[in-house]
């Protein structure tokens, strides 16, 4: 199940919030490599230094799968980290794996927010923008900011990360940069995901925490990096986007569905509106939501509009909201992080990011 290697840290390549990138010399080759990029989470394994021997898991590298190209540091055996100081928190995530962290849940009994959340049951119409890919996050935020009110304070935006992709929020360099740039107010990690400003048991408690603890005006909700798909109708982690829309509606929010769109994906099932969006929003989401349909001249927008029709009345249950994409390219170019989806950037698949930005535009309109 797991391919292990030992290695020695050659250099520290860089770092961002919660993560350290390393160059490691392997004691035994992995996937034909004797030197690899590795990622360590100091909160889990301690702070790696040049010369340290490290234990790595390299299964994805051996199989040629996508983990961002990293080996993962599972331990620094010759210099174990000190025990954490005693404190509150008994929520365990990544449960019953060797690196399960014990954390303070935002609503557990030891939390200062427990009383506020104990009977919380409503998010008071807060817009919740749901997308099935992590790469949509900066584009949604760009669209939201592009329609900010003149002279009004910027909306407080919380990012809720679900556990369909990466579990450690620190794996996302984009989130770290968006926080530093002030594009995000706070982060909440739901389910088995961990490492946010607040830890939540599930999507429902994450949305309640975003509203009642963070004071968010808007939530953007996606899985972490690393979408899992099997090429089947139901076998993809983004199916949870439909359940997230249900959670937002049940809690009195305003669910907003961002369509996954591509004009460049070589797979026919992802051209125009991805079949993943049609399944998650058309079959899994049982509560009405605002499905944002990006519109523009010609293709791929004519195709997108035609495909999205099945999600709206009379055959579907959702409200189709058309949002022009004109002018949103400039907003996307202002993103503090590099836009990339499925290995394609803004120039290679502009439609993907424009569609996500359009969802942000609609969320801003809901705020008034």
C-alpha positions in Angstrom: 0.0 0.0 0.0 2.9 2.4 0.8 6.3 2.7 -0.8 8.9 3.9 1.7 12.3 5.4 1.2 15.0 6.8 3.5 16.9 9.9 2.5 19.0 12.8 3.6 17.9 16.4 3.4 20.2 18.2 0.9 18.7 21.7 1.0 15.6 23.6 2.1 14.1 24.9 -1.1 11.4 27.1 0.4 8.5 27.4 2.7 5.0 28.7 3.1 2.5 28.7 6.0 2.6 25.2 7.5 4.9 23.5 4.9 8.6 23.2 4.1 9.8 22.2 0.6 13.0 20.1 0.6 15.6 18.6 -1.8 16.3 15.1 -0.6 19.0 12.5 -1.7 17.4 9.1 -1.6 19.1 6.0 -0.2 17.4 3.9 -2.8 15.9 5.2 -6.1 12.1 5.8 -6.4 10.6 5.9 -9.8 14.1 6.1 -11.3 15.0 9.1 -9.2 17.8 9.4 -6.7 17.0 13.0 -5.7 13.5 14.2 -5.1 11.5 17.2 -4.0 9.9 16.5 -0.6 7.3 18.2 1.5 7.2 18.3 5.3 4.6 19.6 7.6 6.5 20.8 10.7 3.5 20.7 12.9 3.3 16.9 12.3 7.0 15.8 11.9 9.1 18.6 13.3 11.4 21.1 11.5 13.7 19.5 9.0 17.2 20.7 8.5 20.0 20.0 5.9 21.7 16.8 6.9 18.7 15.3 8.6 17.8 11.7 7.7 14.1 11.5 6.8 11.6 8.8 6.2 9.6 9.4 3.1 6.5 7.9 1.5 6.9 7.8 -2.3 4.0 5.7 -3.6 2.6 8.3 -5.9 6.1 9.1 -7.3 6.7 5.4 -8.0 3.3 5.1 -9.7 3.7 8.4 -11.6 0.6 9.9 -10.0 0.1 13.6 -9.2 0.9 14.8 -5.7 2.5 18.0 -6.9 5.6 15.9 -7.7 6.5 15.5 -4.0 7.7 12.8 -1.8 6.1 13.2 1.7 8.1 13.4 4.9 6.6 10.9 7.4 9.2 11.4 10.1 12.7 12.7 11.1 13.7 9.6 13.1 16.9 10.8 14.6 15.4 14.1 16.0 11.8 13.6 17.0 9.8 16.7 17.8 9.0 17.6 21.4 5.5 16.8 22.7 3.1 19.6 22.2 2.2 21.7 25.3 -0.8 20.5 27.2 -4.0 22.3 26.1 -7.6 21.9 25.0 -8.8 19.9 22.0 -9.6 16.3 21.4 -10.8 16.2 17.8 -8.7 13.7 15.9 -8.4 14.1 12.1 -6.9 11.9 9.5 -8.1 9.4 12.1 -6.2 6.2 12.7 -3.5 6.9 10.3 0.1 7.1 11.6 0.1 11.0 11.4 -3.3 11.7 13.0 -3.2 15.1 14.6 -5.3 16.0 17.7 -6.9 19.4 17.4 -9.3 21.8 19.0 -12.6 21.6 17.2 -14.3 25.0 16.9 -17.5 23.7 18.5 -16.3 21.1 21.0 -16.8 21.5 24.7 -13.4 23.0 25.4 -13.7 25.6 22.6 -14.4 29.2 23.5 -17.0 29.1 20.7 -18.9 26.2 22.0 -21.7 28.2 23.6 -22.1 30.3 20.5 -22.3 27.2 18.2 -24.2 24.8 20.4 -27.6 25.8 19.2 -26.6 27.6 16.0 -28.8 26.5 13.2 -28.8 29.2 10.5 -26.3 31.2 8.5 -28.7 34.0 7.7 -28.7 34.0 4.0 -24.9 34.0 3.6 -23.9 33.2 0.0 -21.9 30.0 -0.2 -20.1 29.5 -3.5 -19.4 25.9 -4.2 -16.9 24.5 -6.8 -15.6 21.0 -7.3 -12.0 21.9 -7.9 -9.6 23.7 -5.6 -8.2 25.6 -8.6 -11.5 27.6 -8.7 -10.8 29.3 -5.4 -8.6 32.3 -6.6 -10.8 32.8 -9.6 -14.0 33.0 -7.5 -12.3 35.5 -5.3 -11.1 37.5 -8.2 -14.7 37.8 -9.5 -16.0 38.6 -6.0 -13.5 41.4 -5.7 -14.1 42.7 -9.2 -17.6 43.7 -8.2 -16.8 45.1 -4.7 -18.7 48.2 -3.9 -17.1 51.6 -4.4 -16.1 53.0 -1.0 -17.5 50.1 0.9 -15.4 47.8 3.1 -14.3 44.6 1.3 -16.5 41.6 2.3 -15.2 39.1 4.8 -14.5 35.9 2.9 -14.0 32.5 4.6 -12.6 29.5 2.7 -14.1 26.1 3.8 -11.9 23.2 2.6 -13.5 19.8 2.5 -11.7 16.5 2.6 -12.2 15.3 -1.0 -8.6 16.2 -1.9 -5.6 17.0 0.2 -6.2 16.7 3.9 -3.6 19.2 5.2 -4.6 22.8 4.3 -0.9 23.6 4.3 -0.5 21.6 1.1 -2.2 24.5 -0.7 0.4 27.2 -1.4 -2.5 29.2 -3.0 -4.4 29.5 0.2 -1.3 30.7 2.1 -0.7 33.4 -0.5 -4.4 34.4 -0.6 -4.3 34.8 3.1 -1.1 36.9 3.0 -2.7 39.1 0.2 -5.8 39.7 2.3 -8.1 38.0 -0.1 -9.2 35.6 2.6 -10.3 36.5 6.1 -10.1 33.0 7.6 -10.1 29.3 6.7 -12.1 26.4 8.1 -11.2 22.8 7.5 -14.1 20.3 7.5 -14.3 16.6 8.0 -10.9 14.9 7.9 -9.2 18.0 6.5 -7.1 19.9 9.0 -4.9 22.9 9.5 -7.4 25.8 9.0 -7.9 28.7 11.4 -10.8 26.6 12.7 -11.4 22.9 12.7 -14.9 21.6 12.0 -16.5 18.2 12.3 -18.3 18.4 8.9 -19.4 20.9 6.2 -22.5 22.0 8.3 -20.4 23.0 11.3 -17.8 24.6 9.1 -20.5 26.8 7.5 -21.9 27.7 10.9 -18.4 28.5 12.2 -17.7 30.7 9.1 -20.8 32.8 9.9 -20.9 32.9 13.7 -17.2 32.7 14.6 -15.4 34.3 11.6 -18.3 36.7 10.8 -18.0 35.9 7.1 -20.1 37.6 4.6 -19.4 35.0 1.9 -18.0 31.5 1.9 -16.1 29.8 -0.9 -16.2 26.0 -0.5 -14.0 23.5 -2.4 -12.1 20.4 -1.8 -8.4 20.7 -1.2 -5.9 20.2 -4.0 -5.9 16.8 -5.7 -9.2 15.9 -7.3 -9.8 12.1 -7.4 -11.5 10.8 -10.5 -12.0 7.3 -12.0 -13.5 8.2 -15.4 -16.9 6.9 -14.2 -20.2 8.8 -13.7 -20.1 8.7 -9.9 -16.5 7.9 -9.0 -15.0 11.4 -8.4 -14.4 13.3 -5.2 -16.2 16.4 -6.6 -19.5 14.7 -6.2 -19.5 16.2 -2.7 -20.1 19.6 -4.2 -23.8 18.7 -4.6 -23.9 17.7 -0.9 -22.3 21.1 0.0 -25.1 22.9 -1.8 -27.6 20.9 0.2 -25.8 21.9 3.5 -25.8 25.6 2.6 -29.6 25.5 1.8 -30.5 23.5 4.9 -28.7 26.0 7.1 -30.5 29.0 5.5 -27.7 30.1 3.3 -27.8 31.1 -0.4 -26.1 28.2 -2.3 -24.3 29.3 -5.5 -22.9 26.6 -7.8 -19.8 27.4 -9.9 -19.8 25.4 -13.1 -16.6 23.5 -14.0 -16.0 24.6 -17.6 -13.2 24.0 -20.1 -12.5 24.9 -23.7 -9.2 23.0 -23.7 -9.6 19.7 -21.9 -8.8 16.9 -24.3 -11.5 14.7 -22.8 -14.8 15.3 -24.4 -16.7 14.7 -21.2 -15.1 17.8 -19.7 -15.6 20.1 -22.7 -18.0 23.0 -22.1 -19.7 22.1 -18.8 -17.9 19.1 -17.2 -20.1 16.0 -16.7 -18.9 16.2 -13.0 -20.9 19.5 -12.6 -23.9 18.0 -14.3 -23.9 15.0 -12.0 -23.1 16.8 -8.7 -25.6 19.7 -9.3 -28.2 17.8 -11.4 -28.3 14.5 -9.4 -26.8 15.0 -5.9 -28.0 18.6 -5.1 -31.6 18.2 -4.0 -32.1 21.7 -2.8 -32.5 24.6 -5.3 -29.3 26.7 -5.9 -28.2 29.5 -8.1 -26.3 27.9 -10.9 -24.1 30.6 -12.4 -24.0 30.3 -16.2 -21.1 32.4 -17.7 -22.1 34.0 -21.0 -20.1 35.6 -23.8 -20.0 35.7 -27.5 -19.5 32.5 -29.5 -17.8 29.4 -28.2 -17.5 27.9 -25.7 -20.2 30.0 -24.2 -23.0 28.9 -26.5 -22.2 25.3 -25.7 -22.0 26.1 -22.0 -25.4 27.8 -22.0 -27.0 24.8 -23.9 -25.5 22.2 -21.6 -26.5 24.1 -18.4 -30.2 24.1 -19.4 -30.7 20.7 -18.0 -30.0 22.0 -14.5 -32.7 24.6 -14.7 -36.5 24.5 -15.0 -38.5 22.8 -16.3 -36.4 19.6 -16.1 -34.0 20.7 -13.3 -34.5 22.2 -9.9 -32.1 25.1 -10.0 -32.2 28.8 -10.8 -29.9 29.6 -13.8 -28.2 32.9 -13.4 -26.4 34.3 -16.5 -23.4 36.4 -15.7 -21.4 38.1 -18.5 -17.7 37.3 -18.6 -16.7 40.5 -20.3 -14.1 42.4 -18.3 -13.3 39.5 -16.0 -10.0 38.6 -17.6 -8.4 41.7 -16.1 -9.6 40.7 -12.6 -8.1 37.3 -13.1 -4.8 38.7 -14.1 -4.7 40.6 -10.7 -4.7 37.3 -8.8 -1.8 37.1 -6.3 -1.5 33.4 -7.1 -0.8 31.7 -10.4 -4.0 30.3 -11.9 -3.7 26.7 -12.9 -6.3 23.9 -13.4 -5.4 20.4 -14.5 -2.0 21.7 -15.5 -3.4 24.5 -17.7 -3.0 28.2 -17.0 -5.1 31.3 -17.8 -3.9 31.5 -21.3 -4.3 27.8 -22.0 -7.9 27.5 -20.6 -9.3 30.9 -20.0 -12.9 29.7 -19.9 -12.3 27.6 -16.8 -11.3 30.6 -14.8 -13.8 33.0 -16.3 -16.6 30.6 -15.3 -15.4 30.5 -11.7 -15.0 34.3 -11.6 -18.6 34.7 -12.8 -19.7 32.8 -9.7 -17.8 35.3 -7.6 -19.5 38.1 -9.4 -22.9 36.7 -8.6 -22.0 36.2 -4.9 -21.0 39.9 -4.7 -24.4 40.8 -6.2 -26.2 38.9 -3.5 -24.5 41.0 -0.9 -26.1 44.1 -2.2 
